[in-house]
């Protein structure tokens, strides 16, 4: 086969350090657009970026030329630097070290996009920690509470 083809859709979730509410309503749409740009600049199709004041969700098709870890490093490094430059009140901003990345089947893409679009309403009822626990349980990922939130 002369071509290399790939379609790996991932749902990425990561939070601000200590889940501090850095991403206010003014910065949020700009940050989401910037994260989408970073993804596209790395050859990934970004379907949706969403989230609330303490975390983000990114749904993207992973480029065949970049690893998941490389993409996460690019997303976090560049967006952290950017948010500190554009918002003086965010001088102490940083992302939490870890992240979650979950596979999304093409048949579930639209439902996952709707889920990310509904984050503000969703988090009126459930905390980020509970949401993340549910993702881990749904995907059969065993975890130790002592290490999930550092």
LINDADA-V264899 format. One record per pair of residues at least 6 apart in sequence whose C-alpha atoms are under 7 Angstrom apart, sorted by sequence separation. I is the first residue (numbers start at 1). J is the second residue. If there is no record, write none. Layout:
# LINDADA-V264899
I/J, I/J
This chain:
# LINDADA-V264899
40/46, 50/56, 51/57, 84/90, 39/46, 50/57, 83/90, 84/91, 49/57, 50/58, 49/58, 84/93, 36/46, 48/58, 49/59, 48/59, 47/59, 36/49, 46/59, 47/60, 80/93, 46/60, 80/94, 45/60, 46/61, 44/60, 45/61, 32/49, 44/61, 32/50, 44/62, 44/63, 76/95, 43/63, 23/52, 24/53, 23/53, 22/53, 23/54, 21/53, 22/54, 21/54, 20/54, 19/54, 39/75, 38/75, 16/54, 15/54, 16/55, 15/55, 35/75, 14/55, 15/56, 14/56, 13/56, 14/57, 13/57, 35/79, 12/57, 13/58, 11/57, 12/58, 11/58, 12/59, 11/59, 10/59, 11/60, 10/60, 9/60, 10/61, 9/61, 10/62, 8/61, 9/62, 7/61, 8/62, 6/64, 57/116, 48/113, 51/116, 50/116, 50/117, 52/119, 22/90, 51/119, 52/120, 50/119, 22/93, 17/94, 16/94, 17/95, 18/96, 16/95, 17/96, 15/95, 16/96, 15/96, 14/96, 14/98, 14/99, 13/99, 14/100, 13/100, 12/100, 13/101, 12/101, 11/101, 12/102, 10/101, 11/102, 10/102, 11/103, 10/103, 11/104, 9/103, 10/104, 9/104, 9/105
